[in-house]
Amino acid sequence: MDPTTPLDLVIKNVRLVRPRRPEVETVDLGVKDGRFALIAPAIPAAGGAAVYDARGRLGFPGVVDAHTHVGIYGPLAEDAGSESWRPR
């Protein structure tokens, strides 16, 4: 991403959990058009139309809900739709 391109959102101080990486990094996330456009140690707040301080909360890019119980309360094929919504 071109560093001069303005971001829609900058999320500061995220403890980022990524697949195949044993460490949890503290980084900033840049969002453009609803997607992560930049992951960096320090993105200037002025680079985003909006800025949110995650205050060390965990971030899981690509994961909508990091706390799930799919397949625990019923067979996986039935439980995978959602824990709170089941097709009738």
N, C-alpha and C positions, 0 to 999 in steps of 0.2 A: 504494500500500500504506500502511496505517495505520502510522506509525512506532512505535506502542506494541505492535504485533503481534510476538511473539517469533519469531525465525528458527530454522530447524533447523540452519543452518550459516552462518557468516560466513567468507569467504575474503578475507584481507587482502593488500594489496600485489600485485595482479594487473596485469600489463601487458596491457591489453585491446585486442584487434584486432576492429574491427567493420566490417561492410560499408559501403561508400560514405563512409567517414571516413578521410582520409589520415593522421591522427595516431594514434599508439598512446598511450593514456592509462593512467596508473597509478591504479587505483581499488580499491575493495572490492566484493565481490559478496555479496549475501544470498540464501540458498536457503531456500525454504519448500515443503514437499510435493513435492520433487524438481524444482522449477523455479526459475529465477532470478526473485526477487521484487523485488530492489532492486539497483541499480548506483549507487554514490555515492562521492565522494572519500574519505569516512571514515565507516565504520559502526562504532559502538562494539562492542568485543568482547563486552561484557556483553549485547548484543542477540541473541546466538546461543547455542543449546544446545551447539554445538561451534564451535571456531575453528581455522582452518588458516592459516598464514602461507605464502603462495605465493612469498615472497622474490624477487619480480620476474619470476617465470616468466610466459610468455605464456598468455593465455586466449582462446579462440575460442568465444564463446557460440553454440550451435546446431551446432557442428562436433564430431563424435565423435572423429575422427582427422584432425588437421591435416596429417599426412604420408601421402599416398596416391599411388598410381601407376595409377589406373584408366585403362584403355585404352592403356597403354604396352606391356605384355607380351603383349597379345592384342587381338583385336577388342573394342571397347567392350561390345557385347552379351554377350560371354562373360566379360569381365573385371570387369564392374560388380558382380557378386554379392559378390566379395571376392577379395583377392589370396591369402589363405591357405585359403579354403574355396570349392570349386566344386561346384555341384550335379552329380550324376552322372545 
